[in-house]
Amino acid sequence: MTYVLLSVVVALAFPWGASAVARRLAGALPPRAACWTLTAAALLMAGGTIAALSGLLHVPFLASLEQVPPGRVLEVWPAAVPTACAAGVLMLLQLVLLVRRWLRHRSLLKAAWQSVAGGTGGGDLLVVPGSEVDAFALPGYRGRRGRIVVTSGMMRALKAGEREVLFAHERAHLTGRHHVLSAVVDLSTTVHPAVRRVRESLEFHLERWADEVAAASVGDRKAAAAAIARAALAGTAQQRRAGGGYPLLSVATGPVPRRVQALLGPEPVAPRGGARRAGALGLAATVAASAPAALALAYGLHEYVEYAAVAVRGS
């Protein structure tokens, strides 16, 4: 049983190391590649955790396949049923949390659409009247396509050129379907707590992705940096007075000073040569590390069930 438990510990502990590797690798990649890397890592961590727990849950079932009576299994392997029950309870809890988080996402999206019912505009732009200074990308909902939502207060706070940067930033969130990546990683946090650090990193890189698209659209990185800083400062001040901003992708999300500093530097490019190989090896190592853990768990469970079956038959 020690071997089995060790395999489970390895499988469940893997996401903590994978989270650190994924965040480190994302920091060396352009924003778009970083976002996809973090999302893939989150899915990998969640999938590995579910696989480990599922393996434990099926231990009694594996014993039944070996035609071992349940009573004799408990005598030879007393921890089998309690371990399977614990895994089952944990998986049920994960399912409940996952459903609750999903329903919360839908509720927030519905509330967001209701809050902009009085907005006007053309194309993908929706201007909402009011003194609040806010702007965010509103994903599509029930047949309605996504819109760029900007309050009248934000429109007044920015100059014409700065508004174009803001529109391009929020439009990048919609066209890149950043809300899908964000939702996938956020839902994955209900499976393993290590994914929360990945979610924090993803929020920053999603904003960096939109920042770079906005800068490219206006052709002036310094002007884009100034516009984003101005919009974020205006929005942040309003959010402090309102007690928090809306939980949607917005120009004021993430560490704004780091984003502005990045825009003031050269355009990020994919690593070349040794850096690219190092990044690829790092990601490959992260993915490959889950395979031995899963194989070790499967092998350990199989061997222990075989051992239990032999012991029962020989008694």
N, C-alpha and C positions, 0 to 999 in steps of 0.2 A: 504493500500500500504506500510505502514511502516513495517509491519510484513514481507512482501515479500522482501523488500529491505534489512531488517536485515538478513533474511535467505541467501540472495545472498552474502552479505558482509561476513557472517560466512563461507560460502562455498569457497569464493575466498581468504579469509585470512587464511584458514586452512593450505595451503602449507607452509607458513612461519614457523608456529610452527612445522609442520611435518618434515620440513627440518632439524631443530635443533635437534629434537628427533632422527631422522634417523642417523645423523652424530655422535651424542653422542653414540648411540647404536653400530654403526659400529666400533667406537674406542675401544669397549670392546669385540669385536669378532675377531676370526682369520681372516686373509685377505680374504680367499675364501668366508666365510659366510658374511663378511662385504660387499663384492662386490655385492653379490646377494641381500642383504638387501637394499643397496642403490639403486640398479636398480629397485627393486619392489616398493620402496618408490617413486621414480621418476615417475613411471607409475601410481601409485595411485594418486599422486598430479596432474598430467596432466589429468587423467581421471575425477577426481572430478571437475576440472576447466571447462572442456568441458561439463560435465553434468549440471553444474550451468548455463552456458551460453546457452546451448541448451534449458533448461527449460524456460528461459526468452524469447528466440526466438519463442517458441511455444505458448506464451500467447494468441495472436490473434486467433490462430488455436483452442485453447481450448475454447475460447469464441464462435467461430463459431459452435463448437459441442453443445453448450448450446442454439443454435439458437438465438444468440444475434446479431442484425444487426450491422455492422461495425460503422455506424454513431452514433448509440446509445451507443456503447462501448466507443467511444471517449468522449461522453458527460459525462458519469458516471465515466469512467476510462481514463482520458486524457493522462496519462503517459504510457498506454499500448503499443501503436504503437511505440512512440519514444524509449522506453526501449527495445522493441523487435528489432528495427532497430539497436540500438547501439550494442546489443549482436550479431546480425548478422554480422555487420561490423567488430567487434572484432574477430569473428570466421573466417571470410574471411581473415583477416590479418594474423591470426595464420596459416591458410592453406597455404597462399602465402609464409610465412616465413619457414614453414615446407618443402614445395617443394624446395625452394631455398637452404635450408640447406642440403637436401638430394642430390640435384644435385651437390652441392659443394663437398660433400663426394665422390660422384662418380668421379667427375673431379679430385680431389686430388689423388684418388686411381689410376685412369688412368695415371696421370702424374707420379706417383711413379713407375708404371710398365715401363713406357717409359724411365725413368731415369736410370733404371737398365738393359736396353737392352743389354749392353756390358758386363754384368757380366758372370762369369764362376763358376763352382762348381758342386758338386754331391749331390744327395739326396735333402734335404730341405735347403741346404746352398748355398748362392749365393754371391760370392766375386766380388765387383765392383772395378775396377782399379781407382786410384786417390790418391791424398795426403790428402783429407778430412778425418777426424776421425769421423766416424759415424757408427751406427748399429741400425737396427729397424726390427720389425716384419711386413712383407708385406702380408696382407690378400689375399686370392684367388680372381681372377677377370676373368670373362668370360671363365670359364672352366679351368683356370690355378690355380693350388693349391698354397697355401700360402708358402712363402719362408722366410728364415732368411737372411737378407741382411746385409753384413758387408763390409766396404770399406777396401782397401789395407792399408790405413793409420791406421785404427783401428787394423788391424792384426799386423802391425809392432809395435804399441804402447803397446801391451799386450804380456805377456809370454804365453807359451803353456797352463799351468794350468788355467790361467786367461781367456784364450779364451774359454775353456770348460765351465766355469761359464757363460760367455757371451752368448754362444750358448744355454745353458740350459735355461737361462733367457728369451731370445727371443723365444725359442721353446715353453716355457710355455705360452707365449702370444697367440701363434697360436693354440696349442692343447686345451687351455682353452677357445678359441674363445672370447678373451677379447675385440677384436674390435667390436663384436656385442653388448656387454654390454655398451661399450663406446658410440657407435652410438645411441643406444636406449636412453640413458640419455641425450646425446647431442641434439637429436631431440626433446626431451621433454622440453628442455629449451625454445623452441619457443612457448610453450603453457603457461608457467608461469615462471616469472623471479626467483622465489624462488628455482627452480631446479638447477640454476647455482651453488649454494653452494654445492649441492649434487654432481654435476659433478666434482667440484674441489676435493672433498673428494674421489670420485671414482677413479680419476687418481692416487692418492697416494696409495690407497688400491690395485689397479690392479698391480702396480709396486711391492708392498709388496708381493702379491700373487706370482708373477714371481720370486722375490728374494728368497722366501722360497722354491720354487720348485728347483731353481738352487742350493741352499745350500744343499738340501736333495740329489740332484743328485751327488754332489762331496763328500758328507759326512763330510764336514768341514765348519762350519758356519763362523769361523774367516777368512778362506781363501776366502770364497765367499764374505764376507764383503769387504775385501781388493781388490778383483778383481772388484767388482761393483764400489767401490770408484774410483779406477784407471781409469776404462772405462768411468765413468761419468765425471770425471775431464778432461780427454782428449777430450771427446766429447763436453763438455760445452765450453772449450776454443775455439775449432774450430767453434762452433755455434755462439759465440760472434763475431768472425771475419767474419763469413758469414752472420751475421744479423739475425740469428734465425735458429732453427733446423727444420727438416721435421715434419709435423703434424701427425706423426704415433707413435705408442707405441714404446718407446725406453728406453734403460737402463739409459739414462740421464734425464728422465722425473721425475718430482716431487721433493720434498725436499730430496735430497740425504743424507744429514747428519742424518736425522731422520730414513731413511731406513737402513743406515749402523749401527746406534746405535741399532736398533731393531735386526739386524742380530748378533750383538755381545752379545745379551742377549739370554735367553733360547727360545726354539722353542715355538711359541704360541699354546695354546690348547683351546678347547672350554670351556667356563665357566661351572662350575659344581655347583650343589646344589643351594644355594640362589642366586648366581650370574646368573646362567642360568635362574632361574625362574624370576628374576628381568628383564633380557633382554627380555625374552618372553613376560612378561607383558608390557614392554615398547613398543615393536613392536605391540602387540595386541591393546594397547591403541591408537597407531598412526593409525592403520587401522580402529579401531572402531570409532574414532573421525570423520571420513568422513561420516559414516552412518547417525548419527543424523543430520548433516548438509544437506545431500541430502534429507533425509526424511522431514526435516523442510521446505526446499525449495519446495518440491513437495506438501506438505500439504498446505503451504501458497499460492501457485499458485492456487491450486484447490479451496480453500476457497474463495479466492478473485474473481475468475471467477464466483463461485456460487453467491457471494454477488452481483456482477455486473449484473448477469442474473436476480436475484430477483428484484433488483432496477429498471432495465429497464422494466420488465414486470409490475411492480407496478405503473409505471409512466404513 
